[in-house]
């Protein structure tokens, strides 16, 4: 016996009602270490039923119900049933097509029923139990439809119960099948907050059976998602049990590394607990495993160390360990299997937002290495995605990396990937383009405004995948900024129409990114570009976007208005189109106690409008200080008294433009500002703690006192 003396009830061991619908992908976007199916015995002859056809048979109900395999699987004769189950198991191992056929045929419920009807204490039912369990595990291995079928057939609690069997082979078979289920995102989520469940998990981890320890690790990897779950595993002994497996077999080592990463990821408290284990020997053991002979072990060790490094600034900050991590992950890119696919994701996690590590990677010729990988054909979509995301992180901050990227001709390979069949690859290629196009020098040269790049990005705006659309909008937002000679290429491609259409999308992520792209396109642009966008977008649509339910869309819409009305007097007139519908919308949003970001953009939009002629300035005054309003409680005062430095600065800019001394109506506006208590409030900001606020407040007061300081 491997575990507890008495079987736990399914309800106390695993929470069956909680199925993870969205899935829990393994560490760094990669699948967990794969548990393969056992091959069928070579002496067995191939099945003789109609299900042995090499091609997928018709799915009509008549054909399925007429197949005799179901009758044999449901036979009252246990020997006939055993032969049929073994036949099905041998036929589906390693064959996804056959698995799907038998699932549709209804074989899984029949096998599950055979298991449920068996007596685990009966020697005569021993073979039937082992074969049924193995068949269910094979259905679940690598096929989510199989996992669903096994769970829906009610087999899961029976498999859990078999872990307490007195027969070692039954326990081993059940553990293998459960491990296969726990490789799927559809596996039941484990409830760590029940004491019985924790005891059950610890009994798995302390077992000498590798399949049982592997099952325990798989449960941790699949179910440990929140900091509360991580902490309970830390303080109930799971962390210690997993660290002891680091000195076990290859399978135990790898399972332990992946589980440890799940427990400590983004959790400084868990990391502190882990680092202190055995006086630091656990961390040292993982550091040593970076040199292991097995590539996957080296990768998982790196992943663990990255978790430690990213979540705590106290550990692994030595330049030597950073350089080793970079070099090992670059070496692992050469692995032709799953390790090579995952290495680039781990590399991204290591260098993301860390300029020092990006410089180390640049010095290690990382871009040339990724270029070399991209030149190998064909590449699995997962590997392509990982390489593009790694390049995106590598080029996110350093111009030297972007220059190396462009000089190595990687750009052409990224652009080619914009038409890839896999949506994840298209998304990653767009993200990569967005990162590389942060280069002011190359944007100025129109490097990213070639007709091919623009055409492909615009075409992706109507992609069936929302993630592709959002990523394409991100790339477009960068390449349309600031550089007037090249914007016509985008407009001629129909890009403006596509962006405007996406501002009306149901998905808020599409709306906000589409508005941001239009905002960037308007940055310091000319009259013709503004007119093209305004005709397509319309004043009423802009007003609707300003009042969008999502604050992030409101912010971008107000920033869009800010860029529209920036510049000459003709630009300010856009705010007064359709009887001033845009200006009214800006005022309504500012009166609603908006978020800081919305308030900042709204105030800068008004500041730009207030830079216009007398009519424009008076319209802003009437909006902010209507005569009927209580003069002692002007809502504008809340912005001048805000705790946010940027909000106070934006508010003062409005006052500066309203009180420009050479404006004919400046004196009258100053009189009104005094009556609303604005001037006295600005005087209080004369020595503001924020240097920018203090400087702008003094500038505004200097303008105001030219008309007297009464």
C-alpha positions in Angstrom: 0.0 0.0 0.0 1.4 3.4 -1.0 -0.9 5.8 0.8 -3.6 6.1 3.4 -5.3 3.2 5.1 -8.8 4.1 4.1 -9.9 5.7 0.8 -10.9 9.4 1.0 -14.3 10.2 -0.3 -14.1 12.1 -3.6 -15.7 15.2 -2.1 -13.0 15.5 0.6 -10.1 14.8 -1.7 -10.8 16.8 -4.8 -13.4 19.5 -5.5 -15.1 17.9 -8.4 -17.6 20.8 -8.9 -14.8 23.2 -9.7 -13.6 22.7 -13.2 -11.1 25.2 -14.5 -12.8 26.5 -17.6 -10.1 29.0 -18.7 -7.3 26.5 -18.1 -4.0 26.8 -16.3 -1.2 26.8 -18.7 2.1 25.6 -17.4 4.9 27.8 -16.5 5.9 30.5 -19.0 3.1 29.5 -21.5 4.4 26.0 -21.9 2.7 22.7 -21.4 3.7 20.5 -18.4 6.2 17.8 -18.7 4.5 15.2 -20.8 3.5 11.8 -19.4 3.4 9.4 -22.3 1.1 6.5 -22.8 2.4 3.0 -22.3 2.6 1.2 -25.7 0.4 -1.8 -26.3 2.0 -5.3 -25.9 3.5 -6.3 -29.2 2.0 -9.8 -29.0 -1.6 -8.6 -29.2 -3.3 -8.9 -32.6 -5.0 -5.8 -34.0 -8.7 -5.3 -33.2 -11.2 -6.9 -35.5 -14.1 -4.6 -35.0 -15.3 -1.9 -37.5 -13.5 0.6 -35.4 -10.1 -0.6 -36.7 -10.6 1.2 -40.0 -7.7 3.5 -40.8 -9.9 6.3 -42.0 -12.5 8.1 -39.9 -15.8 6.4 -40.4 -19.1 8.3 -40.8 -20.4 9.9 -37.7 -24.0 9.1 -38.4 -26.0 7.7 -35.4 -26.9 4.6 -37.3 -23.2 3.7 -37.9 -22.2 4.4 -34.3 -25.0 2.4 -32.7 -24.4 -0.5 -34.9 -20.8 -1.0 -33.9 -20.5 -4.2 -31.9 -17.7 -2.9 -29.7 -20.2 -1.1 -27.4 -22.1 -4.4 -26.9 -18.9 -6.1 -25.9 -17.8 -3.3 -23.6 -21.2 -3.6 -21.9 -21.2 -7.4 -21.8 -22.2 -9.2 -18.6 -19.4 -11.6 -19.3 -16.3 -10.1 -17.6 -13.9 -11.9 -19.9 -15.5 -10.5 -23.1 -15.6 -7.0 -21.5 -11.9 -7.3 -20.5 -10.9 -8.3 -24.1 -12.9 -5.4 -25.6 -11.4 -2.8 -23.2 -7.9 -4.0 -23.9 -8.7 -3.9 -27.6 -9.9 -0.3 -27.4 -6.9 0.7 -25.3 -4.4 -0.8 -27.6 -6.1 0.8 -30.6 -6.1 4.4 -29.3 -2.7 4.6 -27.8 -0.8 7.4 -29.6 -3.6 7.9 -32.2 -5.6 11.0 -31.7 -7.9 10.2 -34.6 -8.8 6.9 -33.1 -9.3 8.4 -29.7 -11.8 10.9 -31.1 -13.6 8.2 -33.0 -14.1 6.0 -29.9 -15.1 9.0 -27.8 -17.8 9.9 -30.3 -18.8 6.2 -30.4 -19.5 6.3 -26.6 -16.7 4.0 -25.5 -15.6 6.2 -22.5 -18.9 5.8 -20.5 -18.8 2.1 -21.2 -15.3 1.7 -19.9 -16.1 4.0 -16.9 -19.1 1.8 -16.1 -17.0 -1.3 -16.2 -14.6 0.2 -13.7 -17.4 1.3 -11.4 -18.9 -2.2 -11.5 -15.7 -3.8 -10.5 -14.7 -4.9 -7.1 -11.2 -3.5 -6.2 -10.8 -6.2 -3.6 -11.6 -9.1 -6.0 -8.7 -10.9 -7.6 -10.9 -11.9 -10.5 -11.6 -8.2 -11.3 -7.9 -7.2 -11.0 -7.1 -7.3 -14.7 -10.4 -5.6 -15.6 -9.7 -2.7 -13.2 -6.1 -2.2 -14.5 -7.1 -2.3 -18.2 -10.1 0.0 -17.6 -8.0 2.5 -15.7 -5.3 2.4 -18.4 -7.8 2.9 -21.1 -9.3 5.9 -19.4 -5.9 7.4 -19.0 -5.1 6.8 -22.7 -8.3 8.6 -23.6 -7.3 11.6 -21.5 -3.7 11.7 -22.6 -3.2 14.8 -24.9 -6.8 15.1 -25.9 -9.1 17.5 -24.0 -12.2 15.9 -25.5 -11.0 12.7 -23.8 -10.5 14.4 -20.4 -14.0 15.8 -20.7 -15.5 12.4 -21.5 -13.7 10.8 -18.6 -14.9 13.4 -16.2 -18.5 13.4 -17.5 -18.6 9.7 -17.2 -17.9 10.0 -13.5 -14.7 8.0 -13.6 -12.6 10.6 -11.7 -13.7 9.7 -8.1 -13.2 6.0 -8.8 -9.7 6.7 -9.9 -9.0 8.7 -6.8 -10.4 5.9 -4.7 -8.1 3.3 -6.3 -5.1 5.2 -5.0 -5.8 3.6 -1.6 -5.9 0.1 -3.1 -3.8 -2.6 -1.4 -2.6 -3.7 -4.9 0.5 -1.9 -6.1 -0.4 -2.3 -9.8 -3.8 -0.9 -9.3 -2.4 2.1 -7.5 0.2 2.6 -10.2 -2.3 2.4 -13.0 -4.7 4.9 -11.3 -1.8 7.3 -10.6 -0.7 7.2 -14.2 -4.2 7.9 -15.5 -4.7 10.8 -13.0 -1.4 12.3 -14.1 -2.6 12.3 -17.7 -5.8 14.0 -16.6 -3.8 16.6 -14.7 -1.9 17.5 -17.8 -5.1 19.1 -19.1 -6.5 22.5 -18.3 -9.9 20.7 -17.8 -8.7 18.7 -14.8 -10.7 19.4 -11.6 -9.1 22.2 -9.5 -7.8 21.0 -6.2 -9.0 22.7 -3.0 -5.9 23.2 -0.8 -7.9 24.8 2.0 -9.4 21.5 3.3 -7.1 19.8 5.8 -7.9 16.4 4.5 -6.9 17.5 1.0 -3.5 18.7 2.2 -2.9 15.5 4.0 -3.8 13.6 0.9 -1.5 15.7 -1.2 1.4 15.3 1.2 0.9 11.5 1.2 1.3 11.6 -2.6 4.5 13.6 -2.4 6.1 11.4 0.3 5.4 8.2 -1.7 8.2 6.1 -3.2 6.1 5.6 -6.3 7.1 8.0 -9.0 3.7 8.1 -10.5 2.2 9.1 -7.2 4.8 11.9 -6.5 4.3 13.0 -10.1 0.6 13.1 -9.6 1.1 15.2 -6.5 3.3 17.6 -8.4 0.8 17.7 -11.3 -1.9 18.7 -8.8 0.2 21.6 -7.5 1.2 22.8 -11.0 -2.5 22.7 -12.2 -4.2 24.1 -9.1 -1.8 26.5 -7.4 -2.8 29.9 -8.8 -3.3 32.4 -6.0 -0.9 33.8 -3.3 -3.2 32.3 -0.7 -2.9 28.8 -2.2 0.9 29.3 -2.5 1.2 30.3 1.1 -0.9 27.4 2.4 1.4 25.0 0.5 4.4 26.7 2.0 3.3 26.5 5.6 1.8 23.0 5.6 4.9 21.2 4.4 4.4 20.8 0.7 7.5 23.0 0.0 9.7 20.7 2.1 8.4 17.6 0.5 9.0 18.9 -3.0 12.5 20.0 -2.2 13.4 16.4 -1.1 12.4 15.2 -4.6 15.2 17.3 -6.1 17.6 14.5 -5.3 15.3 11.8 -6.7 14.9 10.4 -10.2 14.8 12.4 -13.3 11.0 12.4 -13.4 10.8 13.5 -9.7 13.4 16.2 -10.2 11.6 17.8 -13.1 8.2 17.5 -11.4 9.6 19.1 -8.3 11.2 22.0 -10.2 8.0 22.7 -12.0 5.9 22.5 -8.8 8.3 24.7 -6.9 8.1 27.3 -9.6 4.3 27.3 -9.3 4.4 27.8 -5.6 7.0 30.7 -5.5 6.0 32.5 -8.7 5.3 36.2 -8.0 5.2 35.6 -4.2 8.0 37.2 -2.2 6.8 35.5 1.0 6.9 32.1 -0.5 10.4 32.8 -2.0 11.7 33.9 1.3 10.4 30.7 2.9 12.0 28.6 0.0 15.4 30.3 0.1 15.6 29.7 3.8 14.9 26.0 3.5 17.7 23.8 4.7 19.9 26.8 5.3 19.8 27.7 1.6 20.7 24.3 0.4 17.5 24.0 -1.6 18.3 27.1 -3.7 21.9 25.9 -4.1 20.6 22.5 -5.4 18.5 24.3 -8.1 21.5 26.4 -9.0 23.5 23.3 -9.5 20.8 21.7 -11.6 21.4 24.4 -14.2 24.4 22.3 -15.2 22.4 19.0 -15.4 23.0 16.8 -18.4 19.3 16.8 -19.3 18.1 19.9 -21.2 14.6 19.9 -19.6 16.1 19.8 -16.1 18.3 22.7 -17.0 15.4 24.6 -18.4 13.2 24.0 -15.3 16.0 25.0 -13.0 16.4 28.2 -14.9 12.6 28.8 -14.6 12.7 28.4 -10.8 15.7 30.7 -10.5 13.9 33.3 -12.7 10.9 33.2 -10.3 13.2 33.8 -7.4 15.0 36.6 -9.1 11.9 38.4 -10.5 10.0 38.4 -7.3 12.7 39.5 -4.9 15.5 42.0 -5.3 17.4 40.3 -2.5 18.4 37.2 -4.3 20.4 36.2 -7.4 21.4 39.7 -8.4 25.0 38.7 -9.0 26.2 39.4 -12.6 27.6 35.9 -12.8 24.2 34.1 -12.2 22.5 36.5 -14.6 25.0 35.8 -17.3 24.6 32.1 -16.8 20.9 32.3 -17.0 21.1 34.2 -20.3 23.7 31.8 -21.8 21.9 28.6 -20.8 18.6 29.7 -22.2 20.2 30.7 -25.4 21.9 27.3 -25.7 18.6 25.5 -25.0 17.1 27.2 -28.1 19.0 24.6 -30.1 16.9 21.8 -28.6 14.7 20.4 -31.3 11.8 19.4 -29.0 9.6 20.9 -26.4 12.6 22.3 -24.4 13.6 24.5 -27.4 10.0 25.6 -27.7 9.8 26.7 -24.1 13.3 28.2 -23.8 12.3 31.5 -25.5 9.4 32.0 -23.2 11.6 31.6 -20.2 14.1 34.0 -21.8 11.3 36.6 -22.1 10.4 36.3 -18.5 14.1 36.8 -17.5 14.7 40.0 -19.5 11.3 41.6 -19.6 11.5 45.3 -18.4 15.1 44.7 -17.3 17.5 46.9 -19.2 20.6 45.4 -17.5 19.7 41.9 -18.6 18.8 43.0 -22.1 22.3 44.5 -22.4 23.7 41.2 -21.2 21.6 39.3 -23.8 22.8 41.8 -26.5 26.4 41.2 -25.5 25.7 37.4 -25.8 24.6 37.9 -29.4 21.1 36.9 -28.6 19.6 38.6 -31.7 21.9 36.6 -34.0 20.9 33.5 -32.1 17.2 34.1 -32.5 17.8 35.0 -36.2 19.5 31.7 -36.6 16.6 29.8 -35.1 14.1 31.6 -37.3 16.0 30.5 -40.4 15.4 26.9 -39.7 12.3 25.6 -41.5 9.7 24.5 -40.7 9.3 25.8 -37.2 6.5 24.8 -34.8 4.1 27.7 -34.2 4.9 27.6 -30.5 8.5 28.1 -31.2 7.8 31.0 -33.6 5.6 32.6 -31.1 8.2 32.3 -28.3 11.0 33.7 -30.5 9.0 36.7 -31.6 8.0 37.5 -28.0 11.6 37.1 -26.8 12.7 39.5 -29.5 10.0 42.0 -28.5 11.2 42.0 -24.9 14.8 42.2 -26.1 14.1 45.3 -28.2 11.8 47.0 -25.8 14.3 49.4 -24.3 17.7 49.5 -26.0 18.3 51.1 -29.3 21.4 48.9 -29.9 19.1 45.9 -29.8 16.7 47.4 -32.3 19.6 48.4 -34.6 20.9 44.9 -34.5 17.5 43.5 -35.1 17.0 45.6 -38.3 20.6 45.1 -39.6 20.2 41.3 -39.3 17.1 41.2 -41.6 14.9 39.7 -38.9 12.3 42.3 -39.7 11.5 40.5 -43.0 10.9 37.2 -41.2 8.6 39.0 -38.6 6.6 40.6 -41.4 6.3 37.3 -43.2 4.7 35.9 -40.0 1.9 38.4 -40.1 0.2 36.0 -42.6 0.9 32.8 -40.5 -2.0 30.4 -40.1 -1.6 30.4 -36.3 -3.3 33.3 -34.5 -0.7 33.2 -31.7 2.1 33.6 -34.2 0.4 36.6 -35.9 -0.1 38.2 -32.4 3.5 37.7 -31.4 4.7 39.1 -34.7 2.6 42.3 -34.2 3.9 42.6 -30.6 7.5 42.3 -31.9 6.9 45.0 -34.5 5.4 47.3 -31.9 8.5 46.9 -29.7 11.0 47.4 -32.5 9.1 50.4 -33.9 9.8 52.3 -30.6 13.0 53.5 -32.4 12.6 57.2 -33.2 15.4 57.1 -35.7 13.9 54.3 -37.8 10.4 55.7 -37.5 11.7 59.0 -38.9 13.2 57.1 -41.8 9.9 55.5 -42.6 11.4 52.1 -42.0 8.1 50.6 -40.9 5.8 52.5 -43.3 6.5 50.3 -46.3 3.4 49.4 -48.3 3.7 45.7 -47.4 3.9 46.2 -43.7 1.1 48.7 -43.6 -1.1 46.6 -45.8 -0.6 43.5 -43.7 -1.2 45.3 -40.4 -4.4 46.9 -41.7 -5.6 43.6 -43.0 -5.1 42.1 -39.5 -7.5 44.8 -38.1 -10.3 42.6 -39.4 -8.7 39.3 -38.2 -11.0 36.7 -36.6 -8.9 36.7 -33.5 -9.4 39.6 -31.0 -5.8 39.2 -29.7 -4.4 39.6 -33.2 -6.5 42.7 -33.7 -5.4 44.2 -30.5 -1.7 43.4 -31.2 -2.0 44.9 -34.7 -3.5 48.1 -33.2 -0.5 48.2 -30.9 2.0 48.1 -33.7 0.0 50.6 -35.8 -0.2 53.0 -32.8 3.6 53.2 -32.9 4.3 53.5 -36.6 1.7 56.3 -37.3 3.3 58.7 -34.7 4.6 62.0 -35.7 6.1 61.5 -39.1 4.0 63.4 -41.7 5.5 62.2 -45.0 4.7 58.6 -44.2 1.2 58.9 -42.9 -0.3 59.1 -46.3 0.7 55.4 -46.9 -1.5 54.4 -44.0 -4.4 56.5 -45.0 -4.3 55.3 -48.6 -4.4 51.7 -47.4 -7.8 52.2 -45.8 -6.4 52.1 -42.3 -8.3 55.1 -41.1 -11.7 53.5 -42.0 -10.7 50.3 -40.2 -9.6 52.2 -37.1 -12.8 54.2 -37.0 -14.9 51.0 -37.4 -13.0 49.4 -34.4 -13.9 52.4 -32.2 -17.4 51.0 -32.3 -16.5 47.5 -31.4 -18.3 45.7 -28.5 -14.9 44.6 -27.0 -13.5 47.5 -25.0 -9.9 46.4 -25.6 -10.5 47.0 -29.3 -12.1 50.4 -28.7 -9.4 51.7 -26.5 -6.6 50.6 -28.8 -8.3 51.9 -31.9 -8.8 55.3 -30.3 -5.2 55.3 -29.1 -4.0 54.6 -32.7 -6.1 57.5 -34.0 -4.8 59.7 -31.2 -1.2 58.9 -32.1 -1.9 59.5 -35.8 -3.1 63.0 -34.9 0.0 63.9 -32.9 1.4 67.0 -34.5 -0.1 66.2 -37.8 -1.3 68.5 -40.6 -4.7 69.9 -41.5 -5.3 67.3 -44.3 -4.8 64.3 -41.9 -7.0 65.9 -39.3 -9.7 66.5 -41.8 -9.6 62.9 -43.2 -9.9 61.5 -39.7 -12.6 63.9 -38.6 -14.8 63.2 -41.6 -14.6 59.5 -40.9 -15.0 59.6 -37.2 -17.5 62.5 -36.8 -18.1 64.8 -33.9 -21.0 62.8 -32.5 -18.9 59.6 -32.4 -16.1 61.4 -30.6 -18.6 62.6 -28.0 -19.9 59.1 -27.5 -16.4 57.8 -27.0 -15.7 60.5 -24.4 -18.7 59.2 -22.5 -17.9 55.5 -23.0 -18.6 53.2 -20.1 -14.9 52.3 -19.8 -12.6 54.9 -18.2 -9.7 53.7 -20.3 -11.7 54.5 -23.5 -12.7 57.9 -22.0 -9.0 58.7 -21.3 -7.9 57.9 -24.9 -10.9 59.7 -26.4 -10.1 62.9 -24.4 -6.4 62.5 -25.5 -7.7 62.2 -29.1 -9.6 65.5 -28.7 -6.5 67.1 -27.1 -4.6 66.2 -30.3 -7.4 67.4 -32.6 -7.5 70.8 -31.0 -3.8 71.2 -30.7 -2.2 73.8 -33.0 -3.7 76.7 -35.0 -7.1 78.3 -34.4 -8.7 76.2 -37.2 -7.9 73.1 -35.1 -9.7 74.4 -32.0 -12.9 74.7 -34.2 -13.2 70.9 -34.2 -14.4 71.1 -30.6 -17.3 73.3 -31.7 -18.6 71.2 -34.6 -22.3 70.0 -34.4 -23.2 72.8 -31.9 -20.3 72.1 -29.6 -21.2 68.4 -28.9 -17.5 67.5 -28.2 -16.9 70.4 -25.8 -20.1 69.6 -23.9 -19.0 65.9 -23.5 -15.6 67.0 -22.2 -17.4 69.2 -19.6 -19.7 66.4 -18.5 -16.9 64.0 -17.9 -14.9 66.5 -15.9 -17.9 67.2 -13.6 -18.3 63.4 -12.8 -15.3 63.2 -10.5 -13.4 61.2 -13.1 -10.3 59.1 -12.7 -7.0 60.9 -12.5 -6.1 59.8 -16.0 -9.4 61.0 -17.5 -9.1 64.3 -15.6 -5.6 65.0 -16.9 -6.5 64.4 -20.5 -9.8 66.4 -20.2 -8.0 69.4 -18.7 -5.3 69.4 -21.3 -8.0 69.3 -24.0 -9.6 72.3 -22.4 -6.2 74.0 -22.1 -5.7 73.6 -25.9 -9.2 75.0 -26.6 -8.5 77.9 -24.3 -5.4 78.7 -26.4 -7.7 79.8 -29.2 -9.5 83.1 -29.8 -11.8 85.0 -27.5 -14.8 83.0 -28.4 -13.0 79.8 -27.5 -11.7 81.1 -24.2 -15.1 82.3 -23.2 -16.7 79.0 -24.0 -14.2 77.2 -21.7 -14.9 79.8 -19.0 -18.6 79.2 -19.3 -18.1 75.4 -19.2 -15.9 75.5 -16.0 -17.5 78.5 -14.2 -21.2 78.9 -15.2 -22.7 82.0 -13.6 -25.5 80.0 -11.9 -22.9 77.8 -10.0 -22.1 78.3 -6.3 -19.0 80.4 -6.5 -17.6 79.1 -3.3 -17.7 75.5 -4.5 -16.5 75.4 -8.1 -15.8 71.9 -9.2 -12.6 73.1 -10.9 -11.1 73.7 -7.5 -11.0 69.9 -6.9 -8.4 69.7 -9.7 -6.2 72.5 -8.3 -6.4 70.8 -4.8 -5.8 67.3 -6.1 -3.0 65.1 -4.5 -1.9 64.2 -8.0 0.9 66.4 -9.4 0.0 65.9 -13.0 -3.7 66.8 -12.4 -2.7 70.0 -10.6 -0.3 70.9 -13.5 -3.0 70.3 -16.1 -5.5 72.5 -14.3 -3.0 75.4 -14.0 -2.3 75.2 -17.7 -6.0 75.9 -18.3 -5.7 79.0 -16.2 -2.5 80.1 -18.0 -4.3 80.0 -21.4 -7.4 81.7 -20.1 -5.4 84.6 -18.6 -3.0 85.3 -21.4 -2.3 89.1 -21.0 -2.6 90.0 -24.6 -6.1 88.6 -24.9 -8.7 91.4 -25.0 -11.0 89.6 -22.5 -8.3 88.5 -20.1 -9.2 91.1 -17.4 -12.9 90.1 -17.3 -12.0 86.4 -17.0 -9.6 87.1 -14.2 -12.3 89.0 -12.3 -14.5 85.9 -12.6 -11.7 83.6 -11.5 -11.2 85.7 -8.4 -14.9 85.5 -7.6 -14.7 81.7 -7.8 -11.7 81.5 -5.5 -9.4 80.3 -8.2 -6.8 83.0 -7.9 -6.5 82.6 -4.1 -6.1 78.8 -4.6 -3.2 79.4 -7.1 -1.5 81.7 -4.6 -1.5 78.8 -2.2 0.4 76.7 -4.8 3.2 79.3 -5.0 5.4 77.0 -3.1 3.9 73.7 -4.1 6.0 70.6 -3.3 6.0 69.6 -7.0 8.5 71.7 -9.0 6.4 71.7 -12.2 3.3 72.8 -10.3 5.2 75.5 -8.5 6.7 76.8 -11.7 3.3 76.9 -13.6 1.5 78.4 -10.6 4.1 81.3 -10.5 3.8 81.8 -14.2 0.0 82.0 -14.0 0.2 84.5 -11.1 2.7 86.6 -13.0 0.1 86.9 -15.8 -2.8 87.6 -13.4 -1.0 90.4 -11.4 -0.3 92.4 -14.6 -4.0 93.4 -14.2 -3.5 94.2 -10.5 -3.4 92.2 -7.3 -6.6 93.3 -5.7 
